[in-house]
Amino acid sequence: MTLTGAVDLSRSAALVTGGADGIGGATVRALRDRGCQVTIADIDSDRGEALAAEVGALFVSCDVTDPASVDAAVAFAESSYGRLDLVHLNAGVTTGSPTVEVSDDDYRRLLAVNVDGVFFGLRAALPALRRAGGGVVVATASVGGLAPIPVDPLYGLTKHAVVGLVRSAAPGLAAENIRLVGICPGFTDTRLVADQRDAVQALGFPLMTAATIAAAVVRAVDEAQPGECWFVQAGREAQPYGFRGIPGPVVP
């Protein structure tokens, strides 16, 4: 059976949001190691341009909370390489708070990056992927989108939303040869969790490297079925979450 949206990374062009460092940066490196042509999209121009120069990628400044900025980044990536086959929607932030009592601004910022950024990225990428004859979109969620995350419940809210979007939108996109999948990392040693590192380690959770998550992203690109959400936990092989015992969707 031919995998929906299958891509040959050595002949593909990719866009990675939040690609300047952390999981995104590691994914950029992993894709370049496979011969993929990569565009890094990030609001951090200094880190993004430095990584692009180091690995032989392109960089475009992008604020994922601004739909016009996301549209422009997709257009830049497609026009630069002549096609777009793979998109990793990875940009994300946390509140760093174990309580829901955050400011309105912090709450809106969290949703704007973690939820709007995925939606804007997916919407912008679809026409380009169709022009390429299909492709793959990987959205970074979290194990906090599959299970409770008491150290940052509002972050969990946003990541559950990403998981819901992946699972709900994937069947329709698969019919167009576009494979939408999710990646759900456990706690990873990046700048995103720097303020929570002590709290996470106090709970007994080992911190994984960004390279470990990037390897799982590449595996998901190669192997994941439409709508699957692959979880990545220390000491376990990355694999799709089962969602066992949950009834299928009600189709009107």
C-alpha positions as CSV (number, residue, x, y, z in Angstrom):
1,M,0.0,0.0,0.0
2,T,1.3,3.5,-0.9
3,L,1.4,5.8,2.1
4,T,-0.8,8.8,1.7
5,G,1.3,11.9,1.1
6,A,4.5,9.9,1.0
7,V,7.6,12.1,0.4
8,D,11.2,11.3,-0.6
9,L,13.1,13.6,1.7
10,S,16.1,13.7,-0.5
11,R,14.0,15.3,-3.2
12,S,11.6,17.4,-1.1
13,A,11.3,20.9,0.1
14,A,10.2,21.6,3.7
15,L,9.1,24.5,5.9
16,V,9.7,24.4,9.7
17,T,8.0,27.0,11.9
18,G,9.7,27.7,15.2
19,G,12.7,26.3,13.4
20,A,15.5,28.5,14.8
21,D,16.3,26.2,17.8
22,G,14.9,23.6,20.1
23,I,12.9,20.8,18.5
24,G,12.4,22.9,15.4
25,G,16.1,23.5,15.0
26,A,16.9,19.8,15.6
27,T,14.3,18.9,13.0
28,V,15.9,21.2,10.5
29,R,19.2,19.5,11.1
30,A,17.6,16.0,10.7
31,L,15.9,17.0,7.5
32,R,19.1,18.4,6.0
33,D,20.9,15.2,6.9
34,R,18.4,13.4,4.8
35,G,19.0,15.8,1.9
36,C,15.8,17.8,2.2
37,Q,15.8,21.5,1.2
38,V,14.6,23.4,4.2
39,T,13.2,26.8,4.9
40,I,13.4,27.9,8.6
41,A,10.5,30.2,9.7
42,D,10.9,31.9,13.1
43,I,10.4,35.2,14.8
44,D,14.0,34.9,16.1
45,S,16.0,36.2,13.1
46,D,19.4,36.0,14.8
47,R,19.1,32.3,15.7
48,G,17.3,31.5,12.5
49,E,19.7,33.1,10.1
50,A,22.7,31.5,12.0
51,L,21.2,28.0,11.7
52,A,20.4,28.5,8.1
53,A,23.9,29.6,7.3
54,E,25.3,26.6,9.3
55,V,23.3,23.9,7.6
56,G,22.6,25.3,4.2
57,A,19.0,26.2,4.6
58,L,16.9,29.3,4.0
59,F,15.5,31.6,6.6
60,V,12.3,33.7,6.6
61,S,11.1,35.9,9.5
62,C,7.7,34.7,10.5
63,D,5.2,35.5,13.3
64,V,2.9,32.5,13.5
65,T,0.2,34.5,15.2
66,D,-0.1,36.7,12.1
67,P,-1.9,35.0,9.2
68,A,-0.3,37.4,6.6
69,S,3.2,36.6,8.0
70,V,2.5,32.8,7.8
71,D,1.1,33.2,4.2
72,A,4.3,35.0,3.2
73,A,6.5,32.4,4.8
74,V,4.8,29.6,2.9
75,A,5.0,31.6,-0.4
76,F,8.7,32.3,0.2
77,A,9.4,28.6,0.8
78,E,7.5,27.4,-2.2
79,S,8.9,30.0,-4.6
80,S,12.5,29.5,-3.3
81,Y,12.5,25.8,-4.1
82,G,9.7,25.6,-6.7
83,R,7.5,23.3,-4.5
84,L,6.5,22.5,-1.0
85,D,6.2,18.9,0.2
86,L,6.6,18.9,3.9
87,V,5.6,21.3,6.7
88,H,6.4,21.0,10.4
89,L,4.2,23.3,12.4
90,N,6.3,23.5,15.5
91,A,6.3,27.0,17.0
92,G,5.1,27.0,20.6
93,V,5.2,28.7,24.0
94,T,4.2,27.9,27.6
95,T,2.8,29.9,30.4
96,G,5.3,28.4,32.9
97,S,2.5,28.4,35.4
98,P,0.8,25.5,37.3
99,T,-2.3,27.6,37.7
100,V,-5.1,28.9,35.3
101,E,-4.9,32.3,37.0
102,V,-2.8,34.0,34.3
103,S,-3.4,37.4,32.7
104,D,-5.6,37.9,29.7
105,D,-2.6,38.8,27.7
106,D,-0.6,35.7,28.6
107,Y,-3.7,33.5,27.9
108,R,-4.3,35.1,24.5
109,R,-0.6,34.9,23.6
110,L,-0.5,31.2,24.5
111,L,-3.5,30.4,22.2
112,A,-2.3,32.7,19.5
113,V,1.0,30.8,19.1
114,N,0.0,27.2,20.0
115,V,-3.4,27.0,18.4
116,D,-3.7,29.9,15.9
117,G,-0.2,29.3,14.7
118,V,-1.0,25.7,13.8
119,F,-4.3,26.6,12.1
120,F,-2.8,29.5,10.1
121,G,0.1,27.3,9.1
122,L,-2.1,24.4,8.0
123,R,-4.4,26.7,6.1
124,A,-1.6,28.5,4.3
125,A,0.3,25.3,3.4
126,L,-2.6,23.4,1.8
127,P,-2.7,25.1,-1.6
128,A,1.1,24.7,-2.0
129,L,0.9,21.0,-1.0
130,R,-1.9,20.5,-3.5
131,R,0.2,22.1,-6.2
132,A,3.0,19.6,-5.4
133,G,0.6,16.7,-5.7
134,G,0.3,16.1,-2.0
135,G,2.6,16.0,1.0
136,V,2.9,15.8,4.8
137,V,2.1,18.2,7.6
138,V,3.4,17.4,11.1
139,A,2.0,19.4,13.9
140,T,3.9,19.5,17.2
141,A,1.5,18.8,20.1
142,S,2.7,17.2,23.4
143,V,2.1,14.3,25.7
144,G,0.3,17.1,27.5
145,G,-2.2,16.9,24.6
146,L,-2.9,13.2,25.4
147,A,-2.7,13.2,29.2
148,P,-3.0,15.7,32.1
149,I,-0.1,18.2,32.5
150,P,-0.5,19.7,36.0
151,V,2.7,21.8,35.8
152,D,1.0,23.9,33.0
153,P,-2.7,23.2,32.5
154,L,-3.3,25.9,30.0
155,Y,-0.5,24.6,27.8
156,G,-2.3,21.2,28.0
157,L,-5.4,23.0,26.8
158,T,-3.7,24.2,23.7
159,K,-2.0,20.9,22.9
160,H,-5.3,19.0,23.3
161,A,-6.6,21.4,20.7
162,V,-3.8,20.5,18.3
163,V,-4.4,16.8,18.8
164,G,-8.1,17.3,18.1
165,L,-7.4,19.2,14.9
166,V,-5.0,16.6,13.6
167,R,-7.4,13.7,14.2
168,S,-10.4,15.5,12.9
169,A,-8.9,17.2,9.8
170,A,-6.7,14.2,8.7
171,P,-9.4,12.0,7.0
172,G,-10.6,14.7,4.6
173,L,-7.0,15.8,3.7
174,A,-5.9,12.2,3.1
175,A,-8.4,12.1,0.2
176,E,-6.2,14.8,-1.4
177,N,-3.0,12.9,-0.8
178,I,-2.1,15.2,2.1
179,R,-1.1,13.4,5.3
180,L,-1.7,15.3,8.6
181,V,0.0,13.8,11.7
182,G,0.9,14.9,15.2
183,I,4.0,14.5,17.2
184,C,3.6,14.5,21.0
185,P,6.9,14.9,22.9
186,G,7.4,14.4,26.5
187,F,9.5,16.9,28.5
188,T,12.3,18.0,26.3
189,D,15.4,20.0,27.3
190,T,14.9,23.2,25.3
191,R,14.5,26.9,26.1
192,L,10.8,26.4,26.3
193,V,11.0,24.5,29.6
194,A,13.9,26.3,31.0
195,D,11.8,28.0,33.7
196,Q,10.1,24.7,34.6
197,R,13.1,22.4,34.5
198,D,13.4,22.0,38.3
199,A,9.6,21.3,38.6
200,V,9.7,18.8,35.9
201,Q,12.7,16.9,37.3
202,A,11.1,17.0,40.8
203,L,8.2,15.0,39.3
204,G,10.7,12.4,38.2
205,F,10.4,13.0,34.5
206,P,13.7,12.7,32.5
207,L,14.3,15.4,30.0
208,M,14.9,14.2,26.4
209,T,17.1,15.9,23.9
210,A,15.6,17.9,21.0
211,A,17.5,15.5,18.6
212,T,15.4,12.6,20.0
213,I,12.2,14.4,19.1
214,A,13.5,15.4,15.7
215,A,14.3,11.7,14.9
216,A,10.7,10.9,15.8
217,V,9.4,13.6,13.5
218,V,11.4,12.2,10.6
219,R,10.1,8.7,11.4
220,A,6.5,10.0,11.5
221,V,7.1,11.7,8.1
222,D,8.2,8.3,6.8
223,E,5.7,6.0,8.6
224,A,2.8,7.7,10.3
225,Q,-0.7,7.1,9.0
226,P,-3.1,10.1,8.5
227,G,-4.4,11.4,11.9
228,E,-1.9,9.5,14.0
229,C,-0.4,11.3,17.0
230,W,3.0,9.8,17.8
231,F,4.1,10.1,21.5
232,V,7.8,10.3,22.4
233,Q,8.8,9.4,25.9
234,A,12.2,8.7,27.4
235,G,13.2,5.1,27.3
236,R,10.4,4.1,24.8
237,E,10.3,3.9,21.1
238,A,8.2,6.6,19.4
239,Q,4.9,5.2,18.4
240,P,1.3,6.2,17.6
241,Y,-1.0,6.7,20.6
242,G,-3.8,4.1,20.6
243,F,-6.9,6.1,21.6
244,R,-8.4,2.7,22.5
245,G,-12.0,2.5,23.5
246,I,-13.0,5.8,22.0
247,P,-15.9,5.7,19.6
248,G,-15.4,6.9,16.1
249,P,-16.6,10.3,14.9
250,V,-20.2,11.1,14.3
251,V,-20.5,12.2,10.6
252,P,-23.7,14.2,10.0
